Amino acid sequence: MFETTICYNSLWKNLIDKKMSQIDLQRSAGISASTMTKLRRDETVSLDVLVRICAYLECNIGDICNVVKKEKAGPAVPGVLKPKRRGRGK
């Protein structure tokens, strides 16, 4: 089974190509610090934010983000135990 997630690597490459910093983008596009953190963590942000970034960079949404598929971890197998962690000094 797969799950989809978003990746902003192309945004960071776009900034590097234009010799811009993340702070420049944040200030110029009116993006909050918490939203910048979400972008750095490849978390979802509002479409409005993506549109403001595109307007500032003069590009399309596909130029700043990609949807990627990741294989979803399957359920744990019943009856299989995880190894116990050894505590310090024991």
LOTORZA-884468 format. One line per 5 residues: number of its first residue (from 1); their letters; for each residue x, y, z of N, C-alpha, C, O, CB. Coordinates in steps of 0.001 Angstrom, whole numbers. Glycine has a CB too. Layout:
N
NUM> a> X:Y:Z:X:Y:Z:X:Y:Z:X:Y:Z:X:Y:Z; ... .
***
This chain:
90
1> mfett> 835:-1174:0:0:0:0:890:1251:0:1978:1247:575:-955:-10:1217; 422:2303:-639:1198:3534:-746:449:4691:-108:-781:4704:-48:1516:3850:-2212; 1212:5651:360:633:6910:807:1330:8021:33:2482:7873:-375:785:7105:2367; 640:9113:-165:1238:10222:-890:1608:11333:81:947:11543:1098:281:10745:-1975; 2653:12022:-250:3122:13140:552:3654:14208:-390:3818:13971:-1587:4214:12692:1571 .
6> icyns> 3916:15363:153:4400:16467:-675:5874:16709:-404:6355:16495:709:3586:17751:-412; 6576:17149:-1409:8012:17408:-1299:8305:18774:-1909:7880:19065:-3027:8849:16288:-2005; 9029:19605:-1174:9341:20959:-1636:10800:21116:-2066:11305:22238:-2095:9027:21959:-544; 11483:20034:-2397:12882:20128:-2814:13067:21063:-4009:14064:21781:-4092:13414:18748:-3157; 12110:21051:-4924:12235:21920:-6098:12101:23402:-5723:12641:24261:-6421:11176:21548:-7144 .
11> lwknl> 11396:23710:-4641:11336:25085:-4158:12714:25540:-3709:13163:26629:-4068:10325:25217:-3007; 13385:24706:-2924:14717:25082:-2406:15719:25210:-3553:16563:26106:-3542:15222:24034:-1369; 15629:24314:-4547:16516:24416:-5713:16238:25702:-6492:17161:26357:-6978:16343:23188:-6636; 14958:26054:-6603:14555:27268:-7300:15136:28499:-6587:15619:29422:-7243:13007:27361:-7381; 15090:28512:-5264:15660:29631:-4500:17169:29733:-4719:17700:30829:-4894:15356:29467:-2997 .
16> idkkm> 17850:28605:-4710:19298:28591:-4928:19626:29128:-6316:20532:29945:-6479:19865:27164:-4756; 18880:28662:-7315:19118:29129:-8687:18930:30641:-8817:19614:31289:-9609:18181:28409:-9658; 18011:31194:-8044:17743:32636:-8099:18553:33416:-7068:18365:34619:-6886:16261:32899:-7887; 19474:32689:-6384:20340:33304:-5371:19540:34050:-4312:19844:35190:-3960:21326:34256:-6031; 18507:33372:-3813:17637:33935:-2783:17693:33076:-1534:17917:31867:-1607:16185:34052:-3291 .
21> sqidl> 17491:33702:-399:17455:32956:855:16010:32646:1239:15072:33232:699:18156:33748:1983; 15850:31729:2166:14521:31401:2667:13912:32606:3384:12700:32814:3325:14585:30186:3614; 14738:33391:4054:14258:34600:4733:13735:35606:3709:12702:36236:3934:15389:35236:5585; 14443:35762:2580:13963:36643:1507:12566:36225:1061:11667:37054:919:14937:36620:303; 12404:34929:845:11113:34400:411:10051:34666:1470:8957:35136:1157:11213:32891:119 .
26> qrsag> 10377:34366:2717:9419:34540:3807:8919:35984:3884:7717:36233:3965:10054:34131:5139; 9840:36907:3859:9472:38324:3976:8738:38835:2743:7722:39520:2862:10714:39167:4212; 9241:38510:1577:8673:39049:343:7304:38462:2:6449:39159:-544:9620:38800:-798; 7096:37196:319:5823:36546:-6:4842:36592:1161:3719:36102:1048:6064:35099:-415; 5264:37183:2288:4371:37297:3443:4018:35963:4064:2854:35689:4357:3116:37997:3046 .
31> isast> 5041:35127:4265:4841:33788:4819:5272:33792:6279:6325:34335:6613:5636:32715:4009; 4472:33196:7147:4797:33162:8569:5939:32180:8837:6230:31305:8022:3556:32777:9396; 6572:32345:9987:7669:31457:10381:7178:30017:10525:7882:29077:10157:8300:31935:11703; 5973:29849:11057:5451:28481:11233:5185:27809:9881:5376:26601:9739:4151:28507:12070; 4749:28586:8897:4534:28021:7560:5863:27662:6911:5961:26647:6221:3759:29011:6670 .
36> mtklr> 6883:28483:7123:8214:28151:6588:8708:26838:7202:9315:26013:6519:9232:29302:6876; 8443:26656:8488:8827:25399:9145:8108:24225:8504:8719:23181:8274:8516:25451:10655; 6822:24374:8211:6075:23303:7540:6685:22992:6173:6800:21827:5792:4590:23697:7381; 7072:24026:5444:7700:23811:4137:9004:23041:4287:9273:22117:3520:7956:25153:3433; 9815:23420:5276:11092:22727:5492:10892:21262:5870:11732:20418:5559:11893:23432:6581 .
41> rdetv> 9791:20963:6536:9489:19592:6980:8674:18804:5963:8238:17687:6242:8742:19630:8294; 8469:19387:4779:7647:18746:3735:6247:18414:4249:5717:17334:3992:8331:17463:3229; 5665:19354:4973:4296:19212:5448:3380:20030:4544:3841:20912:3820:4164:19663:6934; 2096:19739:4588:1159:20458:3736:978:21899:4218:991:22183:5415:-192:19734:3702; 810:22786:3258:496:24192:3518:-689:24558:2623:-1048:23800:1722:1747:25136:3245 .
46> sldvl> -1288:25706:2872:-2471:26087:2096:-2095:26410:645:-965:26785:332:-3171:27300:2745; -3077:26249:-201:-2887:26582:-1612:-2571:28068:-1762:-1809:28455:-2647:-4142:26210:-2437; -3153:28897:-902:-2887:30334:-929:-1393:30616:-756:-840:31473:-1444:-3693:31048:168; -752:29910:145:696:30090:365:1468:29708:-891:2374:30428:-1312:1184:29240:1572; 1110:28579:-1485:1807:28128:-2692:1622:29126:-3836:2551:29370:-4606:1301:26739:-3115 .
51> vrica> 436:29695:-3945:165:30689:-4996:997:31950:-4754:1531:32524:-5703:-1352:31043:-5042; 1116:32392:-3489:1933:33578:-3192:3401:33329:-3518:4086:34211:-4035:1784:33978:-1713; 3883:32124:-3214:5271:31777:-3540:5472:31807:-5055:6455:32354:-5552:5640:30377:-2971; 4528:31212:-5776:4628:31187:-7235:4590:32590:-7824:5328:32893:-8762:3505:30347:-7826; 3741:33440:-7281:3660:34813:-7776:4980:35533:-7542:5461:36259:-8412:2506:35574:-7094 .
56> ylecn> 5560:35332:-6378:6826:35988:-6060:7969:35466:-6933:8788:36244:-7423:7164:35787:-4587; 8017:34147:-7122:9102:33540:-7910:8806:33542:-9412:9663:33174:-10215:9347:32109:-7443; 7600:33952:-9787:7169:33948:-11187:7312:32557:-11805:7996:32360:-12810:7981:34971:-11999; 6641:31606:-11163:6707:30218:-11630:5345:29554:-11423:4400:30199:-10969:7829:29427:-10880; 5247:28283:-11750:4037:27491:-11550:4193:26594:-10332:5306:26359:-9862:3721:26649:-12800 .
61> igdic> 3078:26097:-9826:3118:25257:-8626:4005:24031:-8841:4713:23617:-7923:1698:24819:-8233; 3977:23454:-10020:4818:22293:-10312:6310:22598:-10248:7133:21685:-10181:4480:21754:-11672; 6654:23880:-10270:8060:24276:-10170:8552:24346:-8729:9753:24475:-8491:8264:25614:-10835; 7631:24261:-7761:8047:24393:-6354:7701:23191:-5486:8201:23075:-4367:7417:25611:-5758; 6853:22294:-5986:6516:21123:-5170:6162:19933:-6051:5813:20075:-7223:5348:21442:-4223 .
66> nvvkk> 6265:18764:-5449:5928:17509:-6118:5172:16624:-5143:5410:16661:-3936:7203:16788:-6646; 4261:15832:-5679:3579:14822:-4885:4337:13519:-5097:4552:13093:-6232:2054:14686:-5282; 4738:12896:-4004:5517:11659:-4106:4795:10529:-3376:4107:10740:-2377:6944:11856:-3525; 4974:9335:-3907:4405:8141:-3285:5458:7498:-2406:6618:7368:-2799:3891:7136:-4352; 5051:7101:-1228:5929:6349:-332:5208:5081:64:3993:5077:263:6331:7186:928 .
71> ekagp> 5969:4002:178:5349:2764:588:4988:2861:2058:5804:3239:2898:6277:1564:322; 3761:2515:2342:3247:2596:3704:3673:1336:4454:3600:224:3930:1690:2761:3715; 4114:1538:5679:4512:389:6492:3273:-445:6789:2226:87:7159:5212:842:7816; 3404:-1743:6624:2286:-2639:6874:2035:-2818:8360:2854:-2409:9183:2536:-3982:6228; 921:-3420:8708:612:-3651:10115:1596:-4645:10723:2172:-5479:10025:-829:-4160:10275 .
76> avpgv> 1773:-4539:12013:2671:-5465:12712:2126:-6882:12592:914:-7095:12580:2835:-5065:14209; 3024:-7832:12506:2635:-9237:12392:2257:-9736:13785:3057:-9638:14715:3794:-10107:11771; 1033:-10275:13939:618:-10768:15252:1546:-11876:15739:1983:-12723:14960:-827:-11276:15202; 1837:-11856:17028:2673:-12890:17620:4158:-12618:17530:4947:-13369:18103:2384:-14181:16976; 4569:-11571:16832:5983:-11236:16728:6255:-10093:17685:5648:-9026:17591:6383:-10858:15261 .
81> lkpkr> 7169:-10328:18602:7473:-9333:19613:8692:-8521:19216:9606:-9012:18554:7695:-9996:20966; 8679:-7278:19636:9854:-6441:19427:10894:-6818:20467:10540:-7180:21589:9498:-4924:19511; 12188:-6737:20110:13214:-7045:21103:13158:-6026:22238:12893:-4844:22020:14621:-7062:20455; 13415:-6514:23459:13399:-5640:24615:14656:-4798:24634:15740:-5256:24272:13268:-6446:25911; 14490:-3556:25064:15647:-2665:25200:16285:-2933:26548:15605:-3120:27556:15239:-1156:25062 .
86> rgrgk> 17570:-2948:26540:18281:-3144:27796:18499:-1788:28464:18942:-829:27832:19637:-3871:27562; 18189:-1733:29715:18384:-501:30467:19840:-330:30850:20625:-1274:30775:17508:-488:31714; 20191:855:31253:21569:1114:31687:21848:402:33009:21018:366:33917:21821:2636:31833; 23022:-145:33073:23488:-764:34316:22831:-2070:34647:22950:-2535:35781:23281:157:35435; 22158:-2672:33736:21513:-3967:34033:22157:-5054:33250:21759:-6213:33360:20019:-3933:33731 .
***
